[in-house]
Amino acid sequence: MKVLVTGADKFLGSHLVDRLVAENEDVVALDPTGGRGFITTRARVYRHDYRSENLQKLFERERVDVVCHFAYEHSIVNSFEQPLQNADHILYSLILLELCKQYHVKRVIYGSSTAVYGNPQYLPCDEEHPTHPVSPVGITQRTVENYLYSYWVNFGLDHVILRTANVYGPRQSPESEGRIISILIGRMLKERQVIINGDGWQERDFIFFSDVMDAAIAAIRLPERKTKRAASVDFIYNLGTGKSVSINRIFAMLKERIPYGHEPVRGPQLPCEVFEMRLDPHHALTSLGFKPKVGLEEGIDRTLLWFKKELNV
């Protein structure tokens, strides 16, 4: 099978490329950003911009079977500061979908997130939970989800939407991607001041990157859908643990391991921040065989080890 991965030099995209290569798939890696040097030499790498005519030439040349669209990694804060740049993801996704339709791609796997739910009406959130996103990140991702379903209904383009909880692990940037575990590790290893916004009792469902990769591989290999009667929720899979941990608890776990000799400074509450979030992964369990294998303690240890090597500390 030939698989195209977008965002192939980013956190999740680069790991997915590695996993697909290890599974002996034919991998095409797309990342126009110039990258961070994570892409394996065993994949064919393209640096085309999504608006470039060369992107169509890529589809013409490669004739991929599946597209894994993992290019979107904006943080909530960045999405408020750069709303127009954030919305570009919708246009880039539409360009990809048009090419997928034109070149008869069999399936699109899309990396979405809990941001589409907004403030939860009940917990844990299942896939039928109402979607009322309150951040530009959630609005953008939900819009792309809607386009995916439209392309299924109108053109028969199959798709899988993976709504991830807070993913963490090696290669996650402590800067641009705005993920709390990587930010804390990056600052604490360098003995910099840590800022925790709000009171720190916000709770998140944390999932290690390799568990997301397991689900992505299973999604690629799902049997072809035989009916057009599928509802939009049938294409969506929550990837989480069903449990939540506070930011204060994460800080305490890291402080003990590093060790770190300072207390955090309390910053202002972030705009539209959801106080508590956890996901019900039952649909992914029954349909993808998804079951988180890496617990939080082990995942933090493995992430911390990678950061220590990366930062030479």
ABEGO torsion letter per residue (X at the ends): XBBBBBGAABAAAAAAAAAAAAAGBBBBBBBAAGEAGABBAABBBBABBAABAAAAAAAAAAGBABBBBAABABBAAAAAABAAAAAAAAAAAAAAAAAAAAAGBABBBBBBBAAAAEBBABOBBBAABBBBBABAAAAAAAAAAAAAAAAAAAAGBBBBBBBBBBBBEBGBBABAAGBAAAAAAAAAAAGBBBBBBEAGABBBBBBBAAAAAAAAAAAAABBBBABAABBAAAABBBBBAGBBBBAAAAAAAAAAAOBBABBBBBBBBBBGBBABBBBBAAAAAAAAGBBBABBAAAAAAAAAAAAAAAAGX
